[in-house]
Amino acid sequence: MSQSEDKLFYSPIATIKVLIVCKGNTCRSAMLHSLISEKNGYKHSTIYSCGYDVKQSTIEENTKQTLIDNNIKIQKETTNKIEEYKDILFDEILILEKNTPIELLPNSKKITELYFDDPYDSGIEAYKELFIKMKDGTKGLAKY
């Protein structure tokens, strides 16, 4: 085996970049970020999440509690604005809201639409229902 073939054969697996986008990055995108990072097998990927209309700096307490109740590690506690990712090329962007302004999205090889109702300003039961819907609704996503 030549040296170049050896390097090709033993090269590490590339990291796939996935961005999850919703309105405020306090409920849905933060919850899905944690859920797919831990449960859905994104072993060779880096997951990011953000909002296109962020109004607060931390994720909702009901989001945190729902993740804790389901033994899911919270991947982030602060919110991010979509503008922070404008210069990154993503392998996939998951959009969680029908009204997402597509023109604000950074470059991506693939966009997947996964629409979930926003539980913001609702009780913990709405967050628990969202978690179940997300868990069921993401089973078919690619595993990177």
N, C-alpha and C positions, 0 to 999 in steps of 0.2 A: 504494500500500500504506500503510495507516495505521500509526502508531507501535506500537500494540499488536500488529498482525499481524506487523510487522517483528521485534519481540522474540520472538514465538512461533516464527517461522520460523528465526531464528538462535540459538535457545536451545541451550546445550551439552547433550550427551547425559548423562542422569542416571547416576550410579554405582550399580550393583547390588551389594548386600552379600550375600556367600555365606559361610556358616560350615561348617567341616568338623569333625565331632566323632567321637572314639574314646575309648578308656579313658584312656591316659596321655599322649597328645600327643607321644610320642617316636619313633614309627615310622610307622604308617599315615597319620594325619592330617597329620603334618609332610611326609611324602613326597608325598601327594596335593596338599597345598597348593602345593608347589613345581612339581609336574608340571602341574597345570591352569593355574597362573599363567603358565607359560612355553609350554607346547605346545598347549593346547586352546582358545586364542583368547578368554580372558576379558578382552578389551581394555577393556571399559567396566564393570569390576567391581572390587570390593575383596574379596580373599579373606582370611579369618581361619581359624585352626584352634585347637582346644582339646581338653582331655580332661575327663572327668567324675570321674576318680579319679587325679589327677596326683600322682606320688610323687618325681619328680626335676625339676631345673630346666633341663636341656638335652636336646636330641634325641640319639638313639643314634648312635654313631660309624658303625655299619653303614648307617644311613639316609643320613648325609652321604656316605659312600663310594659308595653305590649311585647317588645323584644325580650326584655328580662323574663317575663312570664312564659315565654316560649323558648327559653334557654338559648337565645341568639345573642352573640357578642355585639355590642354597639360599636359600629365601625367609625362613627363620627358623631360629635356632639355640637359642632358648629355648622352654620350654613355657608354655602358658597354661591357666588353669582356666576351666571353663565359667561360673563365677560372674562372671567379668570382663565377660561379654557379656549379662548378664541384662536390661539396660535398652535394648538395641538391637533394633530391628525388622529382621529379615533378610528378604531376598527369597527365599532358599533356604537350607535346612540339609541338608547331606549327612551322614548317620549311617553309620558304618562297622562297627558291631558290633550284633549282634542283641539283646544285653542292655543296650543304652543306655537309661538311665532317662528316658523321654520327659518326665516331670514336671520334669526339670531343664533342659530345653531352653528357650532364650529364644523370644520370639514370632517367628513366621515365616509368610510367605505360602505356602510350600511346603516339604515335607519329602521328601527322596529317600533311599531306603535302598540303600546299596551295601555289601554285606558282604564283607569281606576277612579272612582269617585273620591273627592277630597274630604277627609274627615275633620278638617280644621274647624275648631270651635264646637266640636261634638264631644260627647262623652266617651269614656273608655270602650264601651261596647262597639262603637263605630270603628275604632282602631283595631279591635279584635277581629271584627268582620273583614276589615281591609286586609289584615294579615293572612287570614284564611284564603281570601280571593287571590292575593298575590302568590301565596305558596302554590295554589292550584294552577294559577294562570301563567306561571313561569316554568312549569315542568318541561315544556317543549323548547325552551331556549337552548341555543348552542352552548355546549360545554367547552370552554377554552382551556 
